[in-house]
Amino acid sequence: MSTAEAPATDEVQDPGSRIKACSPRQVPVVGVVPEDEETQGGFKLMDLNRVIKLLEETDKDDLEEKQLKSVKKLVQYYQNGLPLRDLAQIFKILNLCAGKIENQPQFIESAYNILKLCGLPFLKKKASDEITYAEDTANSTALLGDLMKIPSSELRIQICKCIVDFYHAEPPKKHIPGYQQASSSYKIQMAEVGGLAKTMVQSLALLENQLVEKLWVLKALQHLSTSEVNCTLMMKVQAASEICAHLNDPDPSGQLLFRSSEILWNLLEKSSKEEIIQQLSNLNCLLALKEVYKNLFMRGFSHYDRQLRNDILVITTIIAQNPGAPMIECGFTRDLILFATFNEVKSQDPLVKGLKLSNSYEDFELKKLLFNIIVILCKDIPTIQLLIDGKVVLALFTYVKKPEKHKIIEWSAAQYEELQLHAIATLSSVAPLLIEEYMSCQGNSLVLAFLEWCESEDSFFSHGNSFHGTGGRGNKFAQMRYSLRLLRAMVYLDDETVNKELFEKRTIQQLIGIFKNTISKSSDKEEAIILEIQSDILLILSGLCEHHIPRKETFGTEGVDIILHVMKTDPKKLQSGLGYSVLLFSTLDSIWCCILGCYPSEDYFLEKEGIFLLLDLLALSQKKFCNLILGIMVEFCDNPKTAAHVNAWRGKKDQTAASLLIKLWRKEEKELGVKRDKHGMIIDTKKPLFTSFQEEQKITPLPANCPTIAVMDVAENIRAKIYAVLGKLDFENLPGLSAEDFVTLCIIHRYLDFKIGEIWNEIYEEIKLEKLRPVTTDKKNLEAIATASENIGKMVASLQSEMIESQARQDVQNEQKAYAKIQATHKQRELANKSWENFLARTSNAKTLKKAKRLQEKAIESSRFRERPPNAILHQTDIKGLNTTVPSGRVITVESTPVRLLGGPLADTDIALKKLPIRGGALQRVKAVKTVEEPKKSVPT
C-alpha cells in the first residue's frame, strides 16, 4: 500500500521513544486509526516504505529486533494474499532480508516467511491491475531465481515450492472485500516474461552435491518447461546438456531420472528440436544416456522402469538422427545393436546373459524401438561393420518366414505379426548395405518363399493393427507389400550377383503370376495397398529386365498383357490419389525396360494396340507423363511397324498423332515463354528457340565438362523428343494438319539447325567474355555459322508467311464458296415459293387453272412426234375429264381433302366405274358394282 494512503503503524515506528517525547497528559495516536479507515479493501494500512527504510538502516543498537518484528507483522498482514500494487515493495523487502542473511542468519526465517507469501494468490483491486503492474510483477518473480544463490537449503526449497504453486493455484482462504484473485495463468505469464526459467537452470550449477535441493529445482523446471517461452529460455542457457549430463547421478528415489527425462522431452517438443539435439550430441550426455539405459535394461523390472527405459531410448533415437553425434565413439551403438538382436541371435556377451524379454506391452514397444533405431544408425557408414559383427541381417531374417503352427513363441499372434512387418521394413534399409550378409543368409530364397506363402490360400488371419499392417486385415497383403519393398531395394542396387540369382529362381514368372492374382482379388477396400503392390512388382521387373534381352524375352507376352491392362485404366482414376499415378509411372518404366529392345515383345505390344493406348495417355496432356511417354515413342519409332500405327491413331474430334504432337509443342513453348506472334511465327530469327529463362540468364564461361543452358534446355523440356518422333514419322507425309500446324511444323523441322546455331552462339559469347581472340579462320567460321543460322530463321519465317498468306487466300475462297452455296439455297427457296404461289393460284382461280391446263396440253402436244412411225400402236396417255395440272397416272390418291366429303377425286371421270385395286374414290359412288380385292402391286404412273 502506498504511503499516501496509510499512516505509520506502531510496529514500524519506535513507540517508546515517542511517548518519552510527549507530555504525560497527551494521548498517543501511533497505530490508531478510525474504524472506517482501518480496512480499506480488506487490508490494514501499512507503510511499506517505512519497513524498507527501517531495513536499510544500520546504525542503531536494537535495530535487528525492530526489523525482524516489522517483517513478522508484514507477513501477518498479507497472510491471505499479495495485492499486485504492493508486490514490488514486498519483494524489495524480501531482497533486503536476503542481503542480511550472510551476516545475520536470523533473517533466514523472515525471508522464508515472505517466500511462503509468494505462493499465495496475487490479488487485484481493479481489472486493469494485471496490466498496470505487469512489469513490477515480472521483475518480482525474476527475483526468485536470483535468490537461489543464497546458500540456504531451506530457502532454496521454499523458492521451488513457490514456483510449483504457480501451476497449482488455489483460491484465497479468506475472501477479502474489494479484491479479486488474479487469473490463474497470470503468475505463469509473469514468470515467462521475467525469465525465471533461465535463472533456475543456472542455479543447477550451485547444487552439484545437494540432491534434495536439486530434485526440487528439477521439479520446478519440470513445471516451467511446459511452456514454449520457458523452453526457449532454457535452451539458450544449455539446459539440455546440463540436465542430461547428470542423468546418472546417484539418486535412491529415482526422481532425478524421471524429472530430467520429462524436461528433456518438453525441450524437444516445445523449442528448437535441432538446437536441443545439438546440445545433447556430446560425449558426456551420450555416456550418461548409455549408462542409464543399460541399467534400466538389465535391472529394471517394474512397469515404471520399463516405461522410463523406453523414453530414454526414444530420446536416444532422436539424438542418433544427428550425424555428428558420437554414438559409435561412446560405445552406445554397439550396445543398442546387441540389445536389438540378442533374442534372435544367441550371444555370450555378459550384458545380455540371462536376459529375456516378456510379452508385456513395454517390452513389445522396446523391440519396435530397437528396430527403428537400427534404421537410423545404419545411415552412418562406420556403423556397417558393427551391424555385420552384430549379425543384424541374420536376426531380422528370422522373421521372414510363415508362422509355424503349434510352436510356442514369446509374443502373441498380433505382436508377432507387427514385429514381422517391422523387421522386414528394417531389412529394406539394412540389407542393401550388407549385400554379402544378405546373400550368405540366402536372402533371395527366403523372400521368394515368403512371397509364395503370401500368395497361397493358407488359412491365416492378419490383425492389421499396426502402422505397417495398414490395409492388411484378414489377408496377407501387408506381408506381401513389405517383402516386395525389400526385393525392390535389392534389385535397384543393380548388383549382378543378386539379380542373376533372382532371374535363375524364376522371379519374373512368379511376380507376373502375383500381379495377375492381385487383379482378380482387387476390391475397393484394399485398393490402395494392391496398387502399391502392383507398382512395386513392375518396378522390380524393370530392374531385372533392363539391359538384358534374355530376361526381356522371359517377360514375354504375359508381361505385356499386364502392362496393357494397366494402360486401359480409366483416366479419371489418375486423380483419385489412391496410387494410380504411381502405378502408371511404374508401367511406363516397365515398357521402357522390359519391352523396348525385344522385337517379339515390341511386335506383340503393337499388335495389341499398345501405341494407341500410349497416344491416348499422351492426349490427356498431363505434363508429368508427357516426357516419359515421348521418350518411349522415340524408341518405339525405331521399329518400322510403328509409323503405320501412329498415323492410324485418331483422338477426339478425329485428331491425328501429328496434330497432337504439334499441339504439345505449342503448349510447351507457351509455358517456356518462347517469343511467337499470334500466328505462331518466329519473331526473333537470331534466337528462334530462346525461352524466357534463357533470356533472363546471362551467359557465363563454364568448364568443358559442364553443360551450358542451351544444352540443358534439350533435356529439360519435351521439344527435342517431339522433333525426334516427327522426324521418324517423316515430316513430309503427316496427315490431319491444319495451317496453324504447318506453321509450327516449319519450326519443328528446323529444330536441330536452330539448336546447333544457338550452341555455337554460346561458344562465341563465352570466348568474348573470356577475352580470347580466335584466329582469323575460326572467327570467320563462327560468323558464318551465326549468319547461316539467322538465314535459316529468316527462311523459315518467310515460308511461314507464305503459308499464312496462302491460308488467307484459301479462307477467302472457302468463304466465297460458302456465300455461293448460301445464294443458291436462297434462289432455290425463291423458286419453291414461286412454284407454291402458282399452285395456290391454280387451286383458287378456275381461269388460271384452265389457262395452266391449256399450256400443259400444248406443251405435251408439242413434245409428241409429228409423223407417226409405221405399224406403230399409239396408246392414249391422257385421262379425259381430269381437272389437274400436275402429271398424273392412272391411279392417284389425294390426301388433302377427305374422301367422304367429295366422293373421291375421280368421281366425275370416265374411269369411275372401272374395277381398281384401291379403296375410296369412285368406288364409293358406284355402290352397285361389286369390287374384287386383288393383291397389292405397284402400278405404273
Secondary structure, 3 states (H helix, E strand, C coil): CCCCCCCCCCCCCCHHHHHHHCCCCCCCCCCCCCHHHHEECCEECCCHHHHHHHHHCCCCCCHHHHHHHHHHHHHHHCCCCEEHHHHHHHHHHHHHHHHHCCCCCCHHHHHHHHHHHHCCCEEECCCCHHHHCHHHHHHHHHHHHHHHHCCCHHHHHHHHHHHHHHCCCCCCCCCCCCCEECCCCHHHHHHHHHCHHHHHHHHHHHCCCCHHHHHHHHHHHHHHCCCHHHHHHHHHCCHHHHHHCCCCCCCCCCHHHHHHHHHHHHHHHHCCHHHHHHHHCCHHHHHHHHHHHHHHHHHCCCHHHHHHHHHHHHHHHHHHCCCCCCCCCCCHHHHHHHHHHCCCCCCCCCCCCCCCCCCCHHHHHHHHHHHHHHHHHCCCCCHHHHHHHCCHHHHHHCCCCCCCCCCCCCCCHHHHHHHHHHHHHHHHHHHHHCHHHHHHCCHHHHHHHHHHHHHCCCCCCCCCCCCCCCCCCCCCHHHHHHHHHHHHHHHCCCCHHHHHHHHHCCHHHHHHHHHHHHHHHCCCCCHHHHHHHHHHHHHHHHHHHCCCHHHHHHHHHHHHHHHHHHHCCCHHHHHCCCCHHHHHHHHHHHHHHHHCCCHHHHHHHHHCCHHHHHHHHHHCCCHHHHHHHHHHHHHHCCCCCHHHHHHHCCCHHHCCHHHHHHHHHHHHHHHHCCCECCCCCECCCCCCCCCHHHHHCCCCCCCCCCCCHHHHHHHHCCHHHHHHHHHHHCHHHCCCCCHHHHHHHHHHHCHHHHHHHHHHHHHHHHHHHCCCCCCHHHHHHHHHHHHHHHHHHHHHHHHHHHHHHHHHHHHHHHHHHHHHHHHHHHHHHHHHHHHHHHHHHHHHCHHHHHHHHHHHHHHHHHCCCCCCCCCCCCCCCCCCCCCCCCCCCCCCCCCCCCHHHHCCCCCCCCCCCCCCCCCCHHHHCCCCCCCCCCCCCCCCC
